Amino acid sequence: MQIEPDFYTDKDVARKLNLSTSWVRVQRHKRAKGLPHTLNVDARYIGTCPRYVRGEIEAFVAAIAA
């Protein structure tokens, strides 16, 4: 049995969306700068490390799949 973490890294989000890690990073930076972006989920920072709340990513994936 594998337990999923409550927070996802850029790599985890990229794997969920089947996209590259750099795409996730670019989306985060565009969102922070107020530029047009697709990934509408805010990253939480633990120190300087961006992390995404699992439930928010799951909801984002469900919304785009619908």
ABEGO torsion letter per residue (X at the ends): XBBBBABBBAAAAAAAAGBBAAAAAAAAAAAAAGBBBABABBBBBBEABBBBBAAAAAAAAAAAAX
